[in-house]
Structure formats: C-alpha cells, structure tokens
C-alpha cells in the first residue's frame, strides 16, 4: 500500500502523499469556520500537482473516530464504501484510518508547498491504483452489488 520509507521522495509531492498536521478549514453546524490540524492526502494527479495552481486534498481521520461498529469497520477495510478510502496502519506513522472523500477541498498549491517536510507516507503503485478506483467510484456511479 505504501512505499518503504527509504523510497519516499522528499523533494516533491505526488498523488497519494500523506501530510501530517496540515491546517484544514472546517465549518461547524452553526457555520463557524475553524482551522484544525489534520492529516491530509493529496488527491490531485501528480502532473496536476506540478503544473496547476490548485491542489485537491482530503482529510484523514482514524478509523475508530469514523466508525465504532466492528462490522461496519470491516466493510470499510474491505473498501466497500463509496465515500471513504481506507488506509491500513503503517508502523507508528499512521493508524487504521480513512480519507474522507466527502470533505474534498481545492486549495492553492502555495499553501501546501511549505509542508513538504511534513510528508510522512507515499502510496505505492498498487495504493495509487486503489485510490484511483475509489475516486472513480466516488465521482461516478457506484456499483451497488459488490
């Protein structure tokens, strides 16, 4: 799912990179804007990250925060949801988590660029393939009979 730590390119961003403690804007139910520190995943294609002025990101939350029911957690781990992309635990870097595709944001690349040193994980080719499938399912018509 992830590249080994020694293979992570720490000089540029790629699709599927995970950045720790990024300032993420959240609007609460009363309409108040709150800036919170969240882990995020870069969802833009790598070439778009390098060529465009906007980057697509989504927040990451621990699976235990998202779902308390173990049966539903298994559904998420099996990638049978259309709005969460499951990230398995990786040593002490990340616990079982989900990328919340319902909270996708477009932000200026200049806001992300200073956080290159906070990049902690990169998806492998296999991981990016599964991310692309999850994005196509989220934005396309879901398959109801999996």
Secondary structure as UniProt FT lines:
FT   HELIX           5..7
FT   TURN            10..11
FT   TURN            15..16
FT   STRAND          18..27
FT   TURN            29..30
FT   STRAND          33..42
FT   HELIX           46..51
FT   STRAND          54..62
FT   HELIX           63..66
FT   HELIX           70..77
FT   TURN            78..79
FT   STRAND          84..87
FT   TURN            91..93
FT   STRAND          97..100
FT   HELIX           101..103
FT   STRAND          105..108
FT   HELIX           109..113
FT   TURN            114..115
FT   HELIX           116..118
FT   STRAND          119..121
FT   HELIX           125..139
//
